[in-house]
């Protein structure tokens, strides 16, 4: 299956097929131009690295790999410097392509390194998590984290090719798979109520290993994102901002958790989406039944639906302070993704952060010693 991100001369294909990793060499060969290719990955992905390098070798492509520690902490200044220095030692040229093999952390880090290396070299995304396959590998957003917040240092830099092999998801932990599923659900909640209904009916099967369900969810999500990116590549007209549903709340929760693995990105997104729906209810925009339906689906698949199940005890003032560091802040105003119902998301640039603070203070929290979400 092929989906194209239509960006004129910078358009690129997304190929989706079980078993694609073992065939990667034939797709990479035109980009290799007879030169060796550098691969950056992490320790969790070593088995897939062996498959990839065997496929590249069969296609006559020599390769070297840099293996980094897994986890959100790898999206840092120190690791960015390490990747850039290593790529320079490998003799990477501006016309070369670096392969990012891994989840969203590796894709974001390698993409940013390639955006700045020799003022921009090419890269290929081979995402190995559901979250990366349906979201972060597509669209060209690359970044690292800082103590001030998530993804605050980065660049738009599109890949030349995305290779998605749903079969690699079999090696994911249930927690990582569920976290990625939050981004699948997001596409239904933005503007496709029928797809959310499909998720309600098929989400459990997808998480249990149903290949057809996984392929359908990935292809549908990628096609939706490709359309949005083509319409608003650099998030200038408001269309692409819709992809941030749940992320303003979710990033604040991640920042409060300290990016220490106790709350991973997809879990933050799920909790953030549920909060965005309840905040919309509080503002008289959305029926409470719609918000409860969304929260119930997240709970049913083991995802957090708010602060308590995300293990967050901070008060509203502290969480809103994290939001003030959001990269979308402009002239002291932070755009929020609010909803009028399932499949009816819109951007609101008039939200008062004091109102958000009061809303968050009224939300249930995990008390000290309590047990957080089972996936956390």
N, C-alpha and C positions, 0 to 999 in steps of 0.2 A: 504494500500500500504506500502511496506517495502523496504527501501534502506539500505544497509550495508556499513559502513566505514571499509574497509579491512585493519586491522593493526595487523595481527597475533593474538596473545593471547589477545590483547587489542581492538580487533574489537568490534563494537557496532552497534545495529540497530537504524534506524530512522523510526518511524512509522508515517504515514500520513493518517488521516481520519477525516472527519467532525464528530463532536460529541465525539471525542476521550477523551476530558478532563473529561467528565462524566464517562468514563470507566477507568480512569487512575489508580484507585486502584488495579485492577487486574494485571496491568503491573508493578506496583511498589512493590507489595507484595513479589516477590522473592528477591528483593534488600533490603527490610525492615528487613528480617530475624526475624520477630516477635518483633522488637524493634520500638520505636517511630521514626518518621522522622521529621527533621527540614525543614521548608520551609522559603525561603527568597523571598520577593516580594516588590512591591511598591504601593503607594496609588492609582495609576491609575488602578491597577489590582484587587482591592478588590472584585468585583463581581465574577471574575474567581477564586479567592482564596476560596470563599464559595463553588463553584462547586467542586473544587479539594478536599477540606477537607471532603465534603460529600461523594465523591467517595472513598477517603481513609478510612473513617470511615466505609463505607459499606464493605470494604475489610478487616476490622479488624486492620487498621493501625492508631495508635494514632499520632497526629501531633501538633506541635506548630509553629507559624509563626512570623517572624520579618517583619514588614512593614516599608519600607524606603521612603523618599521623592522621587518623580520622577525626571528625568532629568540627563543630562550629568554630572552635578556637583556632583552627588552621587558616581561617579567613582573616589574616592579620598582616600588619606591616612586615613583621619578621619573616613570615612565610612567603610573602610577595617578593621580598628581596632575595630569598633563597631560590625561588623559582626563576626569577629573572637572571640571577647570576649563573644558575645551572644551564639555562637555555643559551646564554652567551657562551659558556664553555663548550656547549655542544655545537657551536658555530651556526646557530639558527640565523637564516637570512630573512630579509623583509618578505621575500616571495615564498617562503616556506610555510607549512602548516603544522601546528602543534596539536596533538590529540589530547583532549581532556576526557579521561575515562573515570567516571565516578558519579557521585550525586551532585546536588546543588552546590555544595561547598567547593568541590574541585572545579566544577564548571565556572562558577563565579570567579574564583581565584585565577584560574588559568586564562579565562577570557580577559580579565583585567590586565594580567601580565602581557598578553599578546596585544592588547590595545596600546600599551606604552612601549613595548620592546621595539627599538629601532623605529619609533613613531608609528608602529602598527604592523603586525604580521598576521597571517591567517591562522585560524584554528578550526578544529572539528570537534563537535560535541558527540560523545558516546555515553549517554546517561544510563546509570545503572540502578537508580531508585525510581519508584513511581512518581515521586514529587518532581524529580528532575525531568522525567520523560514527559510529563503532562504540562510542565510549567517552566522551570528555570532554564532548561536547555534551549528554549525557543524565545527569540525576541531580542537578544543582544544586550540585555542588562547584565553588567559585570561589576563586581564590587568586592571590597573587604569591609570588615567591621572595625570599629574603634571603641574605646571605653565610653565615648559619648553616645554610641548607638549603632544600629545595624545598617550595613550597606551605605555608610555615609561617604565613603571614598570609592569612586568608581567611574565608569564610562560606558557609553553605548558603543558596543562593538559586536557586530553580527558575525556568527559563524559562517563558514562556507558550506557546511554539510552537517546534518544531524542524523545519526544512525540509532534507531530505537529497536532494541530486541526485547520484547516482553518476557522472553524465557528467563532472562537474568533475574527477574523479580522473584523467582523461586528461592533465591539465596537470601532474600531479605528477612529480617526478623518481623514478626507480626506487628511490633510497634512501629517500625520504619514504614511498613506497607500501609498501615492505617494512617500514619501521618501524611503520606503522599496522597492518600484518598481524599483528604480534606480539600486539596486543590482541585480534584475532579469534581467534587460536589459544588465548589465555588462557581464553576462554569454554568451549572444549572440555575444557581441562585442569582447570577448576574442578570441574565436575560432569556433564560430557556427553562421555563417551568416544566415542560415535558421531560427534559433531560434530568431534572431533579427527581421527578417521579420515577424515571428509569433507575436512578441511583437507589431510591428507596426499595425498588423491587429487586435490584440486582447487586447492590453493594456488598451484601454478605457473601454472595457467590464469587464476586471478584476477589474479595479478600481471602476466600478459601482456596483460590487457585484456578477458577474457571477461566480458561485461556480465551475463549470467545468474548467473555465479558471484559477481560482486560484489554484485548485488542480494540473492542468497540469504544471503551472508555478513553483509551489513549488517543485513538484516531479522532474521536469527537472533540476531545479537549484541545488537541493540537490544532485542529482545523479552526476551532473557535478563536484560539489565541492568534493564529496566523492572520485571520481576518482583522482582528483588532490591531495587531502590530502594523499591518499594511496600511491601516487607516490613520495611525497616529504613532509613528515609530518612536519619536522622542518625547511623547507624553505632553504635547503642546496644545491640543484642541479638546482635551478632556475625555476622549474615547478610551485611551489606554488606561486612564486612571481607574476605570471600572474593574480592572484586574486586581486592584488593591483592596477589594472587599475583604474586610476582616483584618487587614494588615496593620492599620494604624493602632487598633487595640492590641493585636497580636504581637507586633514588634515591641510595644511597651511591656507586655508580659515577658517576652524573651529577654529584654534588657534587664528587667527586675530579677529574672532568674539567673542572670549573669553569664548566659551562653555556656553554661557548665554541663549541659546534657540532661539536666533535670526536666527541662521543657524544650523539646525540639521544635523546629520551625512549623511543621504541619500541625502539631498540637496547638501551638500558639495561634495559628490561623483558624483552626476550628473554634477554639474558645473566642477568638476575636470576632469571627462571623456571628456566633451566637450572641455576643455582647452587642454587635452592631444592630442585630435584629431587635434585641430587647430595648436598646436605646431608641430605636425608631418607634417602638411601641410607646415608650415613655413620652416621645414627642408628638404622639397622636398621628403618626404617619402610617402605621402598620397594625393589622389586627393581631391580637395576642395569640390567636390560634396558629397563625403563620409562624411566629417566633417559636412557639412551643413545638411545632412540627419539625422545624430545623434542629432545635436542641435535642429532641427525641431521637432523630436519626443519628446525630453525632454520638449520643450516649449508646445507641444500639450497636455501633461498630467500635466502641471502646475509646472514643475520642472525648476530650474535655469539652464541656459546654459552658464554661465560665471560670471565674477566679478560683472557686473552691476545688473543682476537679483538676484545674491546672496547677494547684499547689501554691497559689499566690495569696499572701496575707497582707501585702502593702496597702496603704490607704489610697484614696483617690488622688490626693495631692501629689504623692510620689509617682504614681503611674502617669498622671498628666504631665509631670515634669519630664518624664522620659519622652512623651509625645512632643514636647517643645523642641526636642533635638531631631525630630523627623525631617528627612531631607526634602519633604514636600512643603514644609513651612515657607510661606511667602508673605512679606510685609506683616508679620505677626499673626497671620491667619493660617490655620491648618485645614485643608479640605478633608471632609469625612465622606466615606461611602455609606449612605443610608438607603433604606429600602421602603417601598410602599407595599411590599409583599414579595413572595417568592417569584423570582424572575423579573423583578422591577426595581433594580438598583439605580441610584443616581448619585451625582456628586453634589455635596452641599458645602459651600464655602462660607457659610454664615454661622456655623456652630460655635457657641460660646464655651470655651474650655472650662469655665466655672460650672456650667451645666453638666459637662461630662464628669467633672470631679464629683459633683453631688450624686450623679447616677452611679458612679463606681463605688462610692461610699455606701450606697444602699444595697450593693450586690453581696450575696453570701461569700464568705471566705473560709479557707481552711484554717482552723485553729491550730496552734502549736501541738504537735504530737498526733494530729489526725493523718489519715491515710489519703494521699492524693489519687488522681485518676489512675486506674489499673495500668494504663500504658505508660505512665510517667515514671 
